[in-house]
Amino acid sequence: MMTERTGWSRFVAVVLVLGMLLAASPARAGGLFLYEVATPDVGYAAAGNAARAEEPSTLLFNPAGMTRLPGTQVQGGLQGLFGYEEFSAQTATPSGGNGGNAIGLFPGGSAFVTHALSDEFRVGLGIYQNFGLAEKWFDSWYGRYYTQESALLGGSITPAIAWRIIDGLSVGAGLNIMYGFLKQTVAVNNILPSVGDGQLSIKSDAWGFGGNAGILYEFNKGARVGVTYTSPVSLGFKATPKFSNIAPGMTAILENRGLFNPKLDLGITVPQTVMASFYYDLTDRWAVLGDFGWQNWASFGRVEVNVSSDNPTSLTANIGYKDTWHVALGTQYQISEPWRLTFGVAYDSSMTNASNRSLALPIGSAWRFGVGAKYALKKNLDLGLAYEFLWGGNPSVDANRGPLAGQVSGAYNNLWIQFLTVNATWKF
């Protein structure tokens, strides 16, 4: 006779099933560091995500928050991302066009599970992808000698543990096991019009390891603050570039410079972050949330590859990013027992400016506006729907790396990204 499964065996079974499902369909993203991972936090524009601690996804945003979750809980979500990123040139030495919309429709997903070992201890596991960029321009666009296609993706598996030290005070920590994938394609100026453009492409993958740790303090049931630290993760990308349709004269130039088939070290550092958040119940229906954070993009590294004449001894470029700041404010309203509405707005400063912004990574400051709804279908099942609009403004670019790459200046007018998320949380 088959015996009844224990809570721990059920926890392990759920982890294995969710892991296989998500491994078969990895998520992709259209930004670099996203707060949007198919969870209810999308409907808050991520406001208060280190203090809210109401679903298993707190494992990512503040692992200490798992101590607020009883029993075994499983959360899964699906997310659609669609954006608009089209270049408008003011000055362009190479002939061509605007490149079209570089951001298409990308599906994504995440899964989290938490389990109460005792009144004081929780364990959990998360599978998600919150770091990356994927863009593709027309092959003949103005900036083809800087980039034609770019993909930098990072997916994480995070086991975590939390401990309630005393009533109201909890700590937690998780291990970030990240798989990174890098692909870049760029045109090479053969100089001779009769030959046309050549092409340089690289592809690499790497594993990296880091961690996150958090602390959560609850003044009472309706008031709490949380602080989370996420460590840097080094992804040691290494690749040998592949050239195609390179004219004999250009081949000789590249060989003389030692650039034709070198082993490239494209290691990057996913930045460390700090986030401080609060949650406060104004009434039995209204709550307000907020946070303030920092991201260490100055240590990001070399991620752009091209053939230019202003640096004849290297295929890589050091962009020189700067650290960024994040602030968010949100609210939630409990309409009735099964229905809750959420709202949020957030701002992230820019890691670049017009003088060092890259055509391959045209990232500026960003505003986020989120709205969401949660419905308690059953006592042990919550359903969620959330929408967020990210406004990237009009980030300008002024790139000039000599005659081979040419000068390209202009702006990405009205850059935006939309997120639509559905999710569910089961409680056992």
C-alpha positions in Angstrom: 0.0 0.0 0.0 1.3 3.4 -0.9 1.9 5.7 2.1 0.9 9.4 2.2 3.6 11.7 1.0 5.2 13.9 3.6 5.4 17.7 3.1 9.1 17.4 2.3 8.7 14.7 -0.5 5.9 16.8 -2.0 8.1 19.8 -2.0 10.9 17.9 -3.8 8.5 16.6 -6.4 7.1 20.0 -7.2 10.6 21.4 -7.6 11.6 18.8 -10.1 8.5 19.2 -12.2 8.7 23.0 -12.3 12.4 22.8 -13.1 11.9 20.6 -16.1 9.0 22.7 -17.4 11.0 26.0 -17.3 14.2 24.4 -18.6 12.4 23.5 -21.7 11.3 27.1 -22.4 13.8 29.6 -21.1 12.7 33.2 -20.6 14.0 36.1 -22.6 14.0 39.8 -21.9 14.3 43.1 -23.7 16.1 45.1 -21.0 19.2 44.5 -19.0 18.2 44.2 -15.3 14.5 43.6 -15.0 12.3 43.5 -11.9 9.6 41.9 -14.0 9.8 38.1 -13.6 6.1 37.1 -14.1 5.1 37.7 -10.5 2.5 40.0 -8.9 5.3 42.6 -8.3 4.8 43.7 -11.9 1.5 45.3 -10.7 3.3 47.3 -8.1 6.1 48.4 -10.5 8.3 46.5 -8.0 7.5 48.9 -5.2 8.1 47.4 -1.8 9.4 44.2 -3.2 11.9 43.6 -0.3 9.2 44.1 2.4 5.9 42.9 0.9 6.8 39.2 1.4 3.3 37.8 0.5 4.2 35.1 -2.1 7.0 32.6 -2.8 8.7 35.1 -5.1 9.9 36.9 -2.0 12.7 34.3 -2.2 14.2 36.5 -5.0 13.4 39.9 -3.7 14.1 39.2 0.0 14.6 35.6 1.1 13.9 36.6 4.8 10.3 37.1 3.8 9.8 33.4 3.4 9.3 33.2 7.2 5.9 34.9 6.6 4.7 32.0 4.4 3.1 28.9 6.2 3.1 25.4 4.9 4.2 24.7 1.3 3.5 27.3 -1.3 4.1 27.2 -5.1 4.0 30.1 -7.4 4.2 30.0 -11.2 3.8 32.8 -13.8 3.9 33.5 -17.5 4.9 36.8 -19.0 4.7 38.5 -22.4 7.1 41.3 -23.2 6.8 43.6 -26.2 8.7 46.8 -26.9 9.5 49.6 -29.4 13.1 50.6 -30.0 13.7 52.4 -33.4 16.6 54.6 -34.2 16.3 58.1 -35.7 19.6 59.3 -37.2 20.8 62.9 -37.2 24.2 62.1 -38.6 25.3 58.8 -40.2 28.4 58.3 -42.2 27.5 54.8 -43.3 24.5 54.6 -45.7 21.5 52.7 -44.6 18.2 52.9 -42.7 16.9 53.2 -39.2 17.2 49.5 -38.4 13.5 48.9 -37.7 12.1 47.9 -34.3 14.9 46.0 -32.5 12.6 44.6 -29.8 10.1 41.9 -30.6 7.6 39.8 -28.6 9.4 37.6 -26.0 7.7 35.1 -23.8 9.0 34.5 -20.2 8.2 32.6 -17.1 9.2 31.9 -13.5 8.5 29.4 -10.7 9.1 29.6 -7.0 8.3 27.1 -4.2 8.7 27.5 -0.4 8.3 25.1 2.4 8.1 25.5 6.2 10.5 23.1 8.0 9.3 24.4 11.4 7.9 27.6 12.9 11.4 29.3 12.6 12.9 27.9 9.4 11.9 28.0 5.7 13.5 26.6 2.6 12.7 27.4 -1.1 13.8 27.3 -4.7 13.4 29.8 -7.5 13.8 29.5 -11.3 13.7 32.8 -13.1 15.4 35.1 -15.6 15.8 38.7 -14.7 19.0 39.7 -16.5 19.5 40.1 -20.2 18.9 41.9 -23.4 17.9 40.7 -26.9 17.8 43.0 -29.9 18.0 42.6 -33.6 18.3 45.3 -36.3 18.1 45.2 -40.1 21.4 44.1 -41.5 21.7 47.3 -43.6 21.0 49.9 -40.9 23.2 52.9 -40.1 24.7 51.3 -37.0 25.5 47.9 -38.6 29.3 48.3 -38.0 28.5 48.6 -34.2 25.8 45.9 -34.0 23.3 43.9 -36.0 22.2 41.4 -33.4 22.8 41.3 -29.7 21.8 38.8 -27.1 23.0 38.7 -23.5 20.8 36.5 -21.3 21.1 35.2 -17.8 18.9 32.6 -16.1 19.1 31.7 -12.4 18.4 28.8 -10.1 18.3 30.0 -6.5 17.9 27.7 -3.5 17.3 29.7 -0.3 16.8 29.4 3.4 15.2 31.8 6.0 15.3 31.9 9.8 12.9 33.7 12.1 15.4 34.7 14.9 12.8 36.2 17.2 9.2 37.4 16.6 9.3 40.2 14.1 13.0 39.7 13.0 14.0 37.3 10.2 17.0 36.8 8.0 17.5 34.8 4.8 20.0 33.9 2.2 20.1 32.3 -1.2 22.7 31.0 -3.7 22.4 32.4 -7.2 23.4 29.8 -9.8 23.4 31.7 -13.1 23.7 30.5 -16.6 24.7 33.2 -19.1 24.5 33.2 -22.9 26.2 35.8 -25.1 25.7 36.2 -28.9 26.7 39.2 -31.0 26.8 39.8 -34.8 28.2 42.9 -36.4 29.0 44.0 -40.0 32.6 44.6 -41.1 33.4 47.4 -43.4 35.4 45.9 -46.3 35.9 49.5 -47.8 35.4 48.2 -51.3 31.7 48.7 -52.4 32.0 45.8 -54.9 32.7 43.3 -52.1 30.0 44.5 -49.7 30.0 44.1 -46.0 31.6 41.2 -44.2 30.4 39.9 -40.9 31.9 39.2 -37.4 30.0 36.9 -35.0 30.7 35.5 -31.6 28.8 33.1 -29.3 29.6 31.9 -25.8 28.0 30.6 -22.6 29.2 30.5 -19.0 28.2 29.7 -15.5 28.5 32.1 -12.6 27.8 32.0 -8.9 26.7 34.6 -6.4 24.2 35.0 -3.6 21.6 37.2 -2.0 20.9 38.0 1.6 18.1 39.9 3.3 16.7 41.0 6.6 13.0 41.6 7.4 11.7 43.4 10.5 8.0 43.5 11.3 7.0 46.2 13.7 3.5 44.6 13.7 1.3 42.7 11.3 0.7 45.7 9.1 4.2 47.4 9.1 7.5 46.1 8.1 10.8 47.0 6.5 13.2 44.9 4.5 16.8 45.2 3.1 18.3 43.0 0.5 21.8 42.6 -0.9 22.6 40.8 -4.1 26.2 39.9 -4.7 28.0 40.4 -8.1 28.1 37.4 -10.5 31.0 36.9 -12.8 30.3 35.4 -16.2 33.6 34.4 -17.9 32.5 34.5 -21.5 35.3 33.4 -23.9 34.9 33.2 -27.7 36.8 32.9 -30.9 35.2 35.3 -33.5 34.0 34.0 -36.8 34.5 36.1 -39.9 32.6 35.7 -43.2 32.8 37.5 -46.6 36.0 39.4 -45.6 37.9 41.0 -48.5 41.5 40.0 -48.9 42.8 43.4 -48.0 40.8 43.5 -44.8 41.9 40.0 -44.0 45.5 41.1 -44.2 44.9 44.1 -42.0 43.1 42.0 -39.3 45.9 39.4 -39.4 48.6 42.0 -39.1 46.9 43.4 -36.0 46.4 39.9 -34.5 42.6 40.3 -34.7 41.6 37.7 -37.2 41.1 34.7 -34.9 42.0 35.8 -31.4 40.6 34.2 -28.2 38.4 37.0 -26.8 37.9 37.4 -23.1 34.4 39.0 -22.8 33.9 38.4 -19.1 31.2 40.6 -17.5 30.1 41.2 -14.0 26.4 41.1 -13.2 26.2 44.1 -10.8 25.8 43.9 -7.1 22.6 45.6 -5.7 21.2 46.9 -2.5 17.4 47.5 -2.0 15.6 48.9 1.0 11.8 48.6 1.1 8.8 49.3 3.4 5.2 48.1 3.7 2.6 49.9 5.8 -1.2 49.3 6.2 -2.9 52.7 6.2 -6.3 51.1 6.9 -7.8 47.6 6.7 -8.2 48.1 2.9 -5.3 50.4 1.9 -1.6 49.8 2.1 1.4 51.8 0.9 4.7 50.4 -0.3 8.0 51.9 -1.4 11.7 51.2 -1.9 15.1 52.8 -2.7 17.9 50.9 -4.3 21.4 51.0 -5.9 23.0 49.0 -8.7 26.8 48.8 -9.3 26.9 49.0 -13.1 30.4 50.7 -13.0 31.9 47.2 -12.8 29.9 45.7 -15.7 32.7 45.0 -18.1 33.3 44.7 -21.8 30.4 43.4 -23.8 30.6 45.1 -27.2 32.5 43.7 -30.2 33.3 45.4 -33.5 36.0 46.2 -36.0 36.9 49.9 -35.8 39.9 52.1 -36.7 40.1 54.1 -33.4 41.4 51.0 -31.5 43.4 48.9 -34.0 44.6 46.3 -31.5 41.3 45.2 -30.0 37.8 43.9 -31.1 36.2 44.9 -27.7 35.2 48.3 -26.4 35.0 49.4 -22.7 31.9 51.5 -22.5 32.4 52.9 -19.0 29.0 52.6 -17.3 28.1 54.3 -14.1 26.1 53.1 -11.0 22.3 53.6 -11.0 19.7 54.5 -8.4 16.1 53.2 -8.1 13.1 54.6 -6.3 9.5 53.3 -6.3 6.2 54.0 -4.6 3.0 51.8 -4.8 -0.3 51.0 -3.1 -2.8 48.2 -2.8 -6.5 48.3 -2.2 -8.6 45.4 -0.9 -11.9 45.8 -2.7 -13.5 42.8 -1.1 -12.4 39.5 0.4 -11.4 37.9 -2.9 -10.3 41.0 -4.9 -7.3 43.2 -4.5 -6.0 46.0 -6.8 -2.4 47.1 -7.0 -0.7 50.2 -8.4 2.9 51.4 -8.6 5.4 53.8 -10.2 9.2 53.6 -10.3 12.2 55.4 -11.6 15.7 54.1 -12.5 18.5 56.5 -13.4 20.7 55.9 -16.5 23.9 54.0 -16.5 25.1 55.9 -19.6 24.8 59.4 -21.2 24.9 60.6 -24.9 28.7 60.6 -25.0 29.3 56.9 -24.0 25.9 55.3 -24.8 26.3 52.3 -27.1 24.3 51.5 -30.2 24.4 47.9 -29.0 23.1 48.8 -25.5 21.0 51.9 -25.9 19.9 52.2 -22.3 18.9 55.4 -20.5 16.7 56.2 -17.5 13.4 54.5 -17.2 10.0 55.1 -15.7 7.7 52.2 -14.8 3.9 52.3 -14.3 2.2 49.2 -13.0 -1.3 48.0 -12.3 -2.5 44.6 -11.2 -5.3 42.5 -9.7 -5.3 39.5 -7.4 -8.3 37.2 -7.0 -8.6 34.5 -4.3 -10.3 31.8 -6.3 -10.1 29.4 -3.4 -8.8 29.5 0.1 -5.6 27.8 -1.2 -5.4 29.3 -4.7 -4.7 32.9 -5.7 -4.8 34.1 -9.3 -3.0 37.3 -10.5 -3.0 39.5 -13.5 -0.6 42.5 -13.9 0.4 45.0 -16.6 3.3 47.4 -16.6 4.4 50.1 -19.0 8.1 51.0 -19.1 9.0 54.4 -20.6 12.6 54.8 -21.8 12.2 58.3 -23.2 14.5 59.4 -26.1 18.0 58.2 -25.2 20.5 59.9 -27.6 23.6 58.3 -29.0 26.8 59.8 -30.5 29.2 57.1 -31.6 32.3 57.6 -33.7 35.1 55.0 -33.9 36.9 56.0 -37.0 36.3 55.5 -40.7 35.7 51.7 -40.5 32.8 51.9 -38.1 31.8 55.5 -39.1 30.0 58.2 -37.1 26.4 57.5 -36.1 24.5 60.0 -34.0 20.8 60.4 -33.2 18.2 59.1 -30.8 15.9 56.1 -30.0 12.7 58.1 -30.0 9.8 57.1 -27.7 11.4 53.9 -26.4 9.0 51.7 -24.4 8.4 48.2 -23.2 5.1 46.6 -22.1 4.8 43.6 -19.8 1.7 41.5 -19.3 1.8 38.8 -16.6 -0.5 36.0 -15.4 0.4 34.0 -12.3 -1.0 31.7 -9.7 -0.1 30.8 -6.1 -1.1 27.5 -4.5 -0.9 26.9 -0.8 -0.7 23.4 0.7 
